[in-house]
Amino acid sequence: MALSIGLFYASTTGNTEQVADQIAAMLPDRIHLHDIAVEGVVAMAEYPCLILGIPTWDFGELQEDWDEHWDALSALDLSGKRVALFGLGDQLGYGEWFLDAMGALCQQVQSCGAQVVVNWPVSGYQFEASKALTEDGQSFVGLALDEDGQHGETEARLQGWLPQVIAAFDA
Ligand SMILES: Cc1cc2nc3c(=O)[nH]c(=O)nc-3n(C[C@H](O)[C@H](O)[C@H](O)COP(=O)(O)O)c2cc1C
């Protein structure tokens, strides 16, 4: 039987929420949505596989609801879980801090014991710096989305990314 997937996100102006809804609609029987602003993070413990969505705000900072629940997150034991990340940012407006919060989230869940799966190539993006890059600088640690400047790319990016995530979860 396919393992169930918890998709946890938070969103200040609705962009991450909209993408979370899109992802859930692609696999409605398997993905269960949780808005961290309403439910917090504790239910992450119930799932073997997690998708986490985070926008970056205020020059490289965590979105406010993620920030509020950060200590609770750091106290979770996520060992044995597979986690895929998606981040939202604005590469033109905030290119020195593009998707930084996704990088912070990657480090946090790894220190909670999770295995982060599915990197995403940097080609097709233009930015000065990002804390969400892999060590070699060739990839992001999760799916990179920019609803401010590249909204038209999002659907195709999701279609390319989600099957890779499912394959990594089911491996
Ligand atoms: C005041 C402000 C600060 C922002 N800071 C960053 C940033 O540092 N890095 C980044 O990549 N995007 C930044 N963004 C862009 C947001 O991450 C982007 O608009 C995102 O889609 C918002 O997602 P949400 O609607 O789910 O909150 C910023 C946007 C605003 C309005």
PDBQT file of the ligand as one rigid body, heavy atoms in Angstrom, charges set to zero:
ROOT
HETATM    1  C1  LIG A 201       8.489  42.204   2.218  1.00  0.00    +0.000 C 
HETATM    2  C2  LIG A 201       8.846  40.975   1.428  1.00  0.00    +0.000 A 
HETATM    3  C3  LIG A 201      10.036  40.331   1.691  1.00  0.00    +0.000 A 
HETATM    4  C4  LIG A 201      10.413  39.199   0.940  1.00  0.00    +0.000 A 
HETATM    5  N1  LIG A 201      11.633  38.634   1.155  1.00  0.00    +0.000 NA
HETATM    6  C5  LIG A 201      12.037  37.615   0.357  1.00  0.00    +0.000 A 
HETATM    7  C6  LIG A 201      13.347  37.057   0.492  1.00  0.00    +0.000 A 
HETATM    8  O1  LIG A 201      14.137  37.462   1.334  1.00  0.00    +0.000 OA
HETATM    9  N2  LIG A 201      13.705  36.033  -0.334  1.00  0.00    +0.000 N 
HETATM   10  C7  LIG A 201      12.863  35.542  -1.293  1.00  0.00    +0.000 A 
HETATM   11  O2  LIG A 201      13.249  34.625  -2.026  1.00  0.00    +0.000 OA
HETATM   12  N3  LIG A 201      11.600  36.045  -1.434  1.00  0.00    +0.000 NA
HETATM   13  C8  LIG A 201      11.177  37.070  -0.646  1.00  0.00    +0.000 A 
HETATM   14  N4  LIG A 201       9.918  37.583  -0.791  1.00  0.00    +0.000 N 
HETATM   15  C9  LIG A 201       9.007  37.007  -1.794  1.00  0.00    +0.000 C 
HETATM   16  C10 LIG A 201       8.010  36.019  -1.175  1.00  0.00    +0.000 C 
HETATM   17  O3  LIG A 201       8.676  34.874  -0.680  1.00  0.00    +0.000 OA
HETATM   18  C11 LIG A 201       7.036  35.561  -2.273  1.00  0.00    +0.000 C 
HETATM   19  O4  LIG A 201       6.207  36.633  -2.631  1.00  0.00    +0.000 OA
HETATM   20  C12 LIG A 201       6.206  34.353  -1.875  1.00  0.00    +0.000 C 
HETATM   21  O5  LIG A 201       5.484  33.903  -3.004  1.00  0.00    +0.000 OA
HETATM   22  C13 LIG A 201       5.237  34.670  -0.752  1.00  0.00    +0.000 C 
HETATM   23  O6  LIG A 201       4.593  33.478  -0.391  1.00  0.00    +0.000 OA
HETATM   24  P1  LIG A 201       3.269  33.469   0.504  1.00  0.00    +0.000 P 
HETATM   25  O7  LIG A 201       2.211  34.243  -0.260  1.00  0.00    +0.000 OA
HETATM   26  O8  LIG A 201       2.902  32.044   0.619  1.00  0.00    +0.000 OA
HETATM   27  O9  LIG A 201       3.588  34.099   1.821  1.00  0.00    +0.000 OA
HETATM   28  C14 LIG A 201       9.540  38.700  -0.053  1.00  0.00    +0.000 A 
HETATM   29  C15 LIG A 201       8.322  39.355  -0.285  1.00  0.00    +0.000 A 
HETATM   30  C16 LIG A 201       7.980  40.474   0.436  1.00  0.00    +0.000 A 
HETATM   31  C17 LIG A 201       6.670  41.158   0.133  1.00  0.00    +0.000 C 
ENDROOT
TORSDOF 0
